[in-house]
Amino acid sequence: MSPCVRREMRSAAIGVVGLVGACWVSGCSAGQGIGDSEDLTDGGGGSGCDIGGTLYASGATAHDGCEVCTPGTSTTAWTDSVSSCNSGAGTCFSGSCVMPASCQTSTSGTTNCGPGGTGSESCCTSLEVEGGTYFRTYDPLGVDGGPVLAADGGPSGEADPATVSNFRLDKYLVTVGRFRQFVAAWNKGSGYYPSAGSGKHIHLNLGQGLANSASAGTYETGWDATDWNNATDIDPTDDNLTSGTSGSCTGYATWTPTDTGGQENLPINCVTWWEAYAFCIWDGGFLPSEAEWEYAAAAGNQQREYPWGSTALGTACPGTGCDYAIYRCYYPSGPGGCTSVSNIAPVGYASNGAGYFGQLDLAGEMWEWNLDWYNSTYVDSGTDCAYLPTTPASYRVARGGGFNFGAAVLLPPNRDGGDPAYRGNYGGFRCARTP
């Protein structure tokens, strides 16, 4: 599915929900808006298409700035529209194809990503995640350090249900090449800073964003320009990005002072939570909530053992030690321990590890900053929620495991948190976007 296509497979008897780019079999009238519904009970004789909240009747060709849909091709189920926003042309936003800011310059680390660590795909490719309900807690760890599965091989110990709406999640971790564009825009503190209230999930709750599970009836507030627009929270200098906190990045930093270092396709590491969030806002997105991130990694209600399924990991590289996930420093040549930045692979190298919705490196490579503050137990499992207490906790959520961690942390339900100011050699991120 291309970055700008939405898919809803439903029978002709199910009511319409106003989704951009969905086609269906029905006799619905043109002009029915988003949020309206109508039972499709005409027996499937005609077809229709919803683009931008407008329904087009049988035989019409509908289009907006991003998508074209020919409903005559629909017969028994809703089908994909055809997108004019392909991997290299940007993503859909308010009916237009928009290229994220970090990929507007054609250079290494912005336009040459692909499964296996290289290709001709935009490193800003962002893929649709169809929402739903799932259990956030499942497959507890056994005494052997592996997950405890049900007798039929499915998930066990299910708890903490949550529901997320459709969203987009970037296919790749943010590369050094993309982050370099942000650092240039920041311009040593004299350039870009996010505006107050930016970075919210504006497609949710009539623009109010995610519900705040820490306080009923409140919502995410977005970027705090008063407290966060400073050189303490956002300071991506060469020294900070190469040394890290207390030297934690020395020898393992993916950043290089110039773009000639040969590492532009590696995931950026050694960034603070604020820098990750600011980058995503500047790039036209936001940080995913913890519930959104896990939903994508778990394949929604499939609640997979790993993002790719149940194939066991090994130690050989090339082989099962790095084809599914970059972990335990098996990349690039198998067992031997961690030695340097050479143990970090180009984004997307572990091509067999793609999740159900197409994202790569959801397990291993880099721990990924999420929006939420960390709490040892889930405070609430509702719909489109994030844990955002007014009085900050100590840590922000980080998910996915890193290149120098073992297999146990690669499981989608595994959760951890980190000091938002910490610059670690295993810390990176990816952005989420409006659907």
Backbone torsions as a table, in degrees:
resi	resn	phi	psi	omega
1	MET	NA	131.7	-179.0
2	SER	-74.2	163.4	-172.4
3	PRO	-61.4	-14.6	-174.3
4	CYS	-114.2	15.0	-176.0
5	VAL	-106.2	139.7	175.4
6	ARG	-112.7	144.4	-177.8
7	ARG	-126.8	129.5	170.7
8	GLU	-136.4	111.1	177.9
9	MET	-97.1	107.3	-178.3
10	ARG	-139.1	154.2	179.3
11	SER	-77.1	167.2	-175.6
12	ALA	-71.2	-6.8	-178.4
13	ALA	-97.3	2.9	-177.5
14	ILE	-96.3	143.6	-177.6
15	GLY	-65.5	155.0	-179.1
16	VAL	-80.2	135.4	164.8
17	VAL	-115.8	140.3	-170.6
18	GLY	-73.6	87.1	-179.0
19	LEU	-108.7	135.5	178.9
20	VAL	-64.9	127.1	171.5
21	GLY	80.3	16.7	178.6
22	ALA	-98.6	138.3	176.1
23	CYS	-112.4	151.9	-179.9
24	TRP	-149.9	165.1	173.7
25	VAL	-91.8	118.1	-179.4
26	SER	-174.2	178.0	172.8
27	GLY	-117.0	31.5	-178.0
28	CYS	-62.4	147.4	-179.1
29	SER	-81.8	152.7	177.3
30	ALA	-68.1	148.8	174.1
31	GLY	93.5	-3.9	177.8
32	GLN	-67.4	130.7	-169.9
33	GLY	-93.4	173.9	178.2
34	ILE	-60.0	137.5	177.4
35	GLY	94.0	-18.7	175.6
36	ASP	-77.2	162.2	176.8
37	SER	-142.5	155.5	-179.4
38	GLU	-156.0	132.8	177.7
39	ASP	-69.6	134.4	-178.1
40	LEU	-98.0	89.5	-171.2
41	THR	-121.9	24.6	-176.6
42	ASP	-86.0	7.8	177.3
43	GLY	83.9	7.2	175.5
44	GLY	79.9	23.6	-176.9
45	GLY	-76.8	-27.2	-178.1
46	GLY	-119.4	-167.4	176.7
47	SER	-150.3	159.3	-179.1
48	GLY	-150.0	170.8	-176.0
49	CYS	-144.6	139.8	177.9
50	ASP	-112.0	113.7	175.2
51	ILE	-124.0	121.4	177.8
52	GLY	61.8	25.5	177.4
53	GLY	89.6	-0.1	176.2
54	THR	-106.4	133.1	179.9
55	LEU	-95.6	133.9	179.9
56	TYR	-112.6	136.8	-173.9
57	ALA	-78.5	175.9	-177.1
58	SER	-52.9	134.2	175.5
59	GLY	89.3	-11.3	-179.0
60	ALA	-80.1	151.9	171.0
61	THR	-111.1	113.0	-175.4
62	ALA	-102.9	147.9	176.1
63	HIS	-157.7	155.3	167.8
64	ASP	-132.5	-158.8	-176.6
65	GLY	-68.0	-14.2	-176.3
66	CYS	-118.4	-31.2	-165.3
67	GLU	-133.0	149.7	174.1
68	VAL	-127.8	134.5	-179.6
69	CYS	-134.5	127.5	176.2
70	THR	-107.7	96.2	-171.7
71	PRO	-65.3	-16.3	177.4
72	GLY	-62.6	-16.2	179.0
73	THR	-82.2	-8.7	-178.9
74	SER	-87.7	135.7	-177.2
75	THR	-124.0	-60.3	-175.1
76	THR	-120.7	-5.4	-179.0
77	ALA	-153.3	163.3	175.7
78	TRP	-64.7	144.0	-178.8
79	THR	-129.9	171.7	179.7
80	ASP	-70.2	146.4	164.1
81	SER	-80.2	167.1	177.1
82	VAL	-98.9	124.4	-173.3
83	SER	-96.8	136.8	171.8
84	SER	-91.9	-2.9	171.8
85	CYS	-96.0	93.0	177.8
86	ASN	-93.2	-172.3	-173.8
87	SER	-55.4	-33.3	-176.5
88	GLY	-96.3	-1.5	-173.1
89	ALA	-107.3	2.5	177.5
90	GLY	108.8	-164.3	179.7
91	THR	-128.0	159.4	-178.6
92	CYS	-75.0	135.7	172.5
93	PHE	-150.5	116.4	179.0
94	SER	51.2	42.1	174.8
95	GLY	80.7	11.9	178.7
96	SER	-131.8	152.1	173.7
97	CYS	-81.1	120.9	-178.3
98	VAL	-122.7	124.2	175.2
99	MET	-84.6	122.3	177.3
100	PRO	-53.3	146.5	-173.5
101	ALA	-57.1	-33.5	-174.6
102	SER	-74.0	-11.2	-179.4
103	CYS	-117.5	14.1	179.3
104	GLN	-77.3	-16.7	173.3
105	THR	-102.4	124.8	-179.0
106	SER	-82.3	106.6	-178.1
107	THR	-156.5	173.0	178.1
108	SER	-60.0	135.4	-179.0
109	GLY	88.4	0.5	175.8
110	THR	-123.8	-31.8	-174.1
111	THR	-125.9	1.8	-173.6
112	ASN	-123.6	41.1	176.3
113	CYS	-90.9	166.1	177.9
114	GLY	170.5	159.3	175.4
115	PRO	-56.2	134.1	-175.0
116	GLY	94.7	-3.4	174.5
117	GLY	98.1	-2.7	177.6
118	THR	-154.7	156.5	-179.7
119	GLY	166.2	-160.2	-178.9
120	SER	-120.1	18.7	-178.9
121	GLU	-89.3	147.0	174.8
122	SER	-61.0	132.6	176.8
123	CYS	-71.0	-7.8	177.3
124	CYS	-96.3	6.7	179.3
125	THR	-51.2	130.0	-178.3
126	SER	-128.1	130.0	-170.6
127	LEU	-112.8	143.7	179.5
128	GLU	-68.2	135.4	171.9
129	VAL	-115.6	113.1	179.7
130	GLU	-76.5	125.2	-174.0
131	GLY	-70.5	174.9	-179.8
132	GLY	168.9	-167.3	-179.2
133	THR	-115.4	139.7	-179.6
134	TYR	-151.9	174.0	175.3
135	PHE	-99.4	127.0	-177.7
136	ARG	-77.5	-27.7	178.5
137	THR	-108.5	124.9	176.0
138	TYR	-165.5	167.6	178.1
139	ASP	50.0	66.2	177.0
140	PRO	-61.5	155.8	180.0
141	LEU	-77.3	139.4	177.4
142	GLY	-91.6	-177.0	-177.7
143	VAL	-65.4	-22.5	179.5
144	ASP	-87.3	2.3	-179.9
145	GLY	86.0	-4.0	178.3
146	GLY	-98.5	167.8	-178.6
147	PRO	-72.3	146.0	175.5
148	VAL	-93.0	112.6	-177.6
149	LEU	-96.9	163.0	174.5
150	ALA	-70.4	167.2	-177.3
151	ALA	-59.3	-30.6	-179.8
152	ASP	-88.6	7.4	179.8
153	GLY	88.0	-2.9	179.5
154	GLY	-86.0	-174.2	-177.9
155	PRO	-69.5	152.0	177.7
156	SER	-129.3	167.0	175.3
157	GLY	60.5	37.0	-175.5
158	GLU	-70.1	133.8	179.4
159	ALA	-159.2	170.3	175.7
160	ASP	59.2	64.2	178.8
161	PRO	-66.0	148.5	176.9
162	ALA	-148.3	154.1	178.6
163	THR	-123.7	134.2	175.6
164	VAL	-125.6	147.7	175.7
165	SER	-87.1	170.1	178.0
166	ASN	-56.0	143.2	174.2
167	PHE	-156.7	174.3	173.2
168	ARG	-112.0	144.1	176.6
169	LEU	-130.9	130.3	-176.5
170	ASP	-58.5	141.9	-178.1
171	LYS	-68.0	-34.2	-174.3
172	TYR	-117.9	151.6	166.1
173	LEU	-59.8	152.8	178.0
174	VAL	-65.5	127.0	-177.7
175	THR	-85.4	165.9	173.4
176	VAL	-59.6	-42.6	-179.4
177	GLY	-59.6	-40.9	178.1
178	ARG	-69.6	-42.7	-177.9
179	PHE	-66.0	-28.4	178.7
180	ARG	-62.4	-33.6	178.0
181	GLN	-66.7	-36.4	177.3
182	PHE	-67.9	-43.6	179.6
183	VAL	-60.3	-38.3	177.1
184	ALA	-65.0	-40.2	178.8
185	ALA	-67.3	-36.5	177.0
186	TRP	-65.5	-35.8	170.7
187	ASN	54.1	55.3	176.2
188	LYS	56.7	31.0	176.2
189	GLY	92.9	-4.8	-178.9
190	SER	-100.2	0.9	-176.7
191	GLY	-114.1	-122.0	-169.9
192	TYR	-69.8	134.5	162.8
193	TYR	-138.2	145.6	179.2
194	PRO	-64.6	149.7	176.8
195	SER	-83.0	158.1	-178.1
196	ALA	-59.7	133.0	176.4
197	GLY	81.6	-1.9	179.1
198	SER	-75.9	167.0	176.9
199	GLY	83.8	17.8	178.0
200	LYS	-91.6	160.1	173.6
201	HIS	-79.1	76.7	-169.4
202	ILE	-69.4	-10.0	178.1
203	HIS	-82.2	-2.7	-176.8
204	LEU	-111.0	146.6	171.8
205	ASN	51.0	49.8	175.8
206	LEU	55.3	38.9	175.7
207	GLY	91.5	-7.2	-178.2
208	GLN	-78.9	-17.2	177.1
209	GLY	91.5	-160.6	-178.9
210	LEU	-64.2	142.7	172.2
211	ALA	-70.2	141.7	-179.0
212	ASN	-91.6	107.4	-176.9
213	SER	-70.3	-11.4	178.2
214	ALA	-81.6	-14.9	-177.9
215	SER	-154.1	107.9	-175.6
216	ALA	-56.3	136.8	176.6
217	GLY	84.1	3.3	177.6
218	THR	-114.4	168.0	-174.4
219	TYR	-135.6	168.3	177.9
220	GLU	-58.2	143.3	-176.5
221	THR	-100.1	-8.6	-179.0
222	GLY	77.0	-159.5	-173.6
223	TRP	-69.6	134.2	177.7
224	ASP	-96.9	90.5	-175.2
225	ALA	-65.7	-29.2	-178.7
226	THR	-67.9	-45.0	-175.3
227	ASP	-92.4	-21.9	-169.4
228	TRP	-109.5	-16.5	-179.6
229	ASN	-84.0	76.7	-177.9
230	ASN	-151.0	170.1	-175.9
231	ALA	-81.9	-0.7	174.4
232	THR	-86.5	-45.9	-176.7
233	ASP	-83.3	-36.6	179.6
234	ILE	-120.7	103.0	-177.2
235	ASP	-153.2	63.1	-176.1
236	PRO	-79.8	64.2	177.9
237	THR	-81.1	164.7	176.6
238	ASP	-56.2	-42.4	-177.9
239	ASP	-64.9	-45.5	-179.6
240	ASN	-65.0	-38.6	-176.2
241	LEU	-79.5	-16.9	179.0
242	THR	-104.0	-23.6	-179.9
243	SER	-97.8	-40.2	-177.8
244	GLY	74.9	-170.5	178.8
245	THR	-77.6	121.1	179.0
246	SER	53.8	36.3	176.5
247	GLY	76.6	13.7	-175.0
248	SER	-64.5	-20.4	-177.2
249	CYS	-100.8	-5.0	-179.1
250	THR	-58.9	123.8	-179.1
251	GLY	85.5	-14.5	-177.6
252	TYR	-122.4	0.7	-178.9
253	ALA	-67.8	134.0	175.9
254	THR	-84.9	-22.6	179.7
255	TRP	-70.8	142.7	171.0
256	THR	-129.0	148.5	-175.8
257	PRO	-59.7	-26.5	177.0
258	THR	-127.1	165.2	-177.8
259	ASP	-82.5	11.7	178.1
260	THR	-98.8	12.0	-176.2
261	GLY	-81.6	-5.5	177.5
262	GLY	76.4	16.6	-176.2
263	GLN	-123.3	18.2	-174.4
264	GLU	-65.4	-24.0	179.5
265	ASN	-92.9	1.2	174.1
266	LEU	-79.7	156.2	176.0
267	PRO	-70.9	137.2	175.0
268	ILE	-64.9	138.8	174.4
269	ASN	-130.0	-176.5	175.7
270	CYS	63.5	33.2	178.8
271	VAL	-109.7	147.8	175.1
272	THR	-76.4	165.7	176.1
273	TRP	-61.5	-39.9	-178.6
274	TRP	-65.1	-38.5	178.2
275	GLU	-66.4	-38.2	177.2
276	ALA	-63.4	-46.3	-179.2
277	TYR	-65.0	-43.8	180.0
278	ALA	-62.9	-40.8	177.0
279	PHE	-58.3	-49.8	-176.9
280	CYS	-61.0	-38.4	177.8
281	ILE	-64.7	-48.4	178.4
282	TRP	-58.6	-33.0	-176.6
283	ASP	-86.0	2.7	177.0
284	GLY	92.9	15.6	-178.0
285	GLY	-134.5	-145.6	-179.8
286	PHE	-162.4	167.9	174.1
287	LEU	-75.1	140.8	176.4
288	PRO	-69.7	148.5	171.0
289	SER	-70.5	163.1	178.3
290	GLU	-61.3	-39.3	180.0
291	ALA	-65.5	-39.7	178.3
292	GLU	-65.2	-46.4	-177.0
293	TRP	-60.4	-47.7	-178.4
294	GLU	-67.1	-36.1	178.6
295	TYR	-57.1	-44.8	179.0
296	ALA	-65.9	-42.1	-178.2
297	ALA	-69.8	-31.7	-176.9
298	ALA	-88.2	-2.3	-173.7
299	ALA	62.4	43.9	178.7
300	GLY	58.7	-134.0	-175.6
301	ASN	-76.6	2.4	169.4
302	GLN	-70.3	-30.0	177.3
303	GLN	47.2	63.3	-175.6
304	ARG	-69.0	156.6	176.7
305	GLU	-63.9	-45.0	172.1
306	TYR	-129.0	165.4	179.1
307	PRO	-54.8	-33.4	-177.7
308	TRP	-88.4	-13.7	-177.4
309	GLY	135.6	-133.5	-174.8
310	SER	-120.8	5.7	178.9
311	THR	-59.0	128.2	-176.5
312	ALA	-73.1	149.4	177.5
313	LEU	-86.4	153.7	177.6
314	GLY	-126.0	-153.5	-177.8
315	THR	-122.1	-17.9	-175.1
316	ALA	-75.8	140.4	175.3
317	CYS	-144.4	118.5	1.0
318	PRO	-61.9	149.5	-177.3
319	GLY	137.0	-160.8	-173.7
320	THR	-71.1	-3.5	175.6
321	GLY	-83.2	-10.8	179.6
322	CYS	-151.9	-3.8	-179.4
323	ASP	-76.5	-23.8	-179.6
324	TYR	-105.5	-36.0	-178.8
325	ALA	-154.7	147.5	174.5
326	ILE	-92.9	107.2	-174.4
327	TYR	-150.8	158.7	173.9
328	ARG	52.6	25.8	178.1
329	CYS	57.9	28.6	175.4
330	TYR	-75.0	-23.3	173.6
331	TYR	-78.2	135.7	9.5
332	PRO	-102.9	-2.3	-170.0
333	SER	-138.3	25.4	176.3
334	GLY	89.5	-166.7	-177.1
335	PRO	-54.7	145.0	-178.8
336	GLY	161.6	-6.6	177.0
337	GLY	85.5	168.5	-179.0
338	CYS	-81.7	133.3	-178.9
339	THR	-125.2	-37.2	-174.2
340	SER	-170.9	-172.0	177.1
341	VAL	-60.6	-15.4	178.2
342	SER	-64.7	-14.9	176.8
343	ASN	-81.8	-2.7	178.8
344	ILE	-103.0	127.1	-173.9
345	ALA	-91.1	158.4	169.1
346	PRO	-57.1	148.1	-179.6
347	VAL	-58.2	138.7	177.9
348	GLY	82.7	1.5	-178.2
349	TYR	-58.3	-43.0	-177.8
350	ALA	-78.9	72.7	-170.0
351	SER	-68.5	-25.7	178.3
352	ASN	-74.0	-9.7	-176.8
353	GLY	-93.1	14.0	-179.8
354	ALA	-59.5	138.0	177.0
355	GLY	-77.6	177.3	-177.1
356	TYR	-58.5	-36.3	-177.7
357	PHE	-92.5	2.3	172.0
358	GLY	104.2	-8.5	-178.5
359	GLN	-70.5	146.7	178.7
360	LEU	-108.9	155.8	176.4
361	ASP	63.5	29.4	172.9
362	LEU	-72.7	-18.2	174.3
363	ALA	-120.4	124.6	179.0
364	GLY	81.4	-170.8	-178.8
365	GLU	70.1	-70.4	179.2
366	MET	-141.6	138.4	164.3
367	TRP	-64.3	140.2	-173.5
368	GLU	-115.0	124.6	176.6
369	TRP	-61.6	134.6	171.6
370	ASN	-112.3	169.5	-176.6
371	LEU	-70.3	-38.7	-168.8
372	ASP	-67.9	154.3	161.1
373	TRP	-75.8	150.4	-176.8
374	TYR	-88.1	135.4	170.4
375	ASN	-132.1	143.0	-172.9
376	SER	-63.6	-25.6	174.5
377	THR	-126.8	156.9	177.8
378	TYR	-69.8	128.1	-178.5
379	VAL	-77.1	-37.7	-178.5
380	ASP	-155.1	145.7	176.2
381	SER	-124.2	82.7	-176.7
382	GLY	-113.1	-146.2	-179.6
383	THR	-107.0	124.5	177.7
384	ASP	49.8	57.9	-177.4
385	CYS	-112.0	156.5	169.0
386	ALA	-144.2	149.6	-179.3
387	TYR	-90.6	104.4	-173.2
388	LEU	-133.5	67.6	-177.0
389	PRO	-62.9	147.1	178.6
390	THR	-63.3	-41.3	173.4
391	THR	-88.4	111.1	-172.4
392	PRO	-59.2	145.9	170.5
393	ALA	-80.8	-170.6	-177.0
394	SER	-86.3	-28.8	-171.0
395	TYR	-132.1	149.4	168.2
396	ARG	-95.1	150.9	-177.9
397	VAL	-67.4	139.6	171.4
398	ALA	-130.8	140.0	-173.8
399	ARG	-133.3	154.9	165.5
400	GLY	105.3	-22.0	-177.6
401	GLY	82.8	168.2	-175.5
402	GLY	-129.5	174.2	-176.5
403	PHE	-62.1	-23.6	-176.7
404	ASN	-111.0	22.9	178.7
405	PHE	-116.0	160.4	-179.0
406	GLY	-79.8	179.6	-172.8
407	ALA	-69.0	-28.1	-174.5
408	ALA	-60.7	-31.3	-177.4
409	VAL	-84.5	-2.9	-180.0
410	LEU	-83.2	-9.8	-178.0
411	LEU	-70.8	136.1	-176.1
412	PRO	-53.4	-37.6	-179.1
413	PRO	-73.7	-13.4	-177.6
414	ASN	-64.6	134.3	-177.4
415	ARG	-136.1	150.5	180.0
416	ASP	-152.3	175.1	178.5
417	GLY	-143.1	160.1	179.8
418	GLY	-143.8	154.4	173.2
419	ASP	-57.7	122.3	-175.9
420	PRO	-61.2	-18.0	179.3
421	ALA	-89.9	-6.0	-173.4
422	TYR	-76.6	132.8	175.2
423	ARG	-107.1	101.7	-176.5
424	GLY	-114.1	153.1	-178.6
425	ASN	-69.1	-12.1	-178.9
426	TYR	-107.6	9.5	-173.6
427	GLY	-106.7	118.7	175.7
428	GLY	-137.0	-154.3	-179.2
429	PHE	-173.5	167.1	167.6
430	ARG	-138.7	162.0	-175.8
431	CYS	-103.8	153.2	170.2
432	ALA	-109.8	164.5	-175.0
433	ARG	-148.0	165.9	176.4
434	THR	-65.0	148.8	-177.3
435	PRO	-73.6	NA	NA
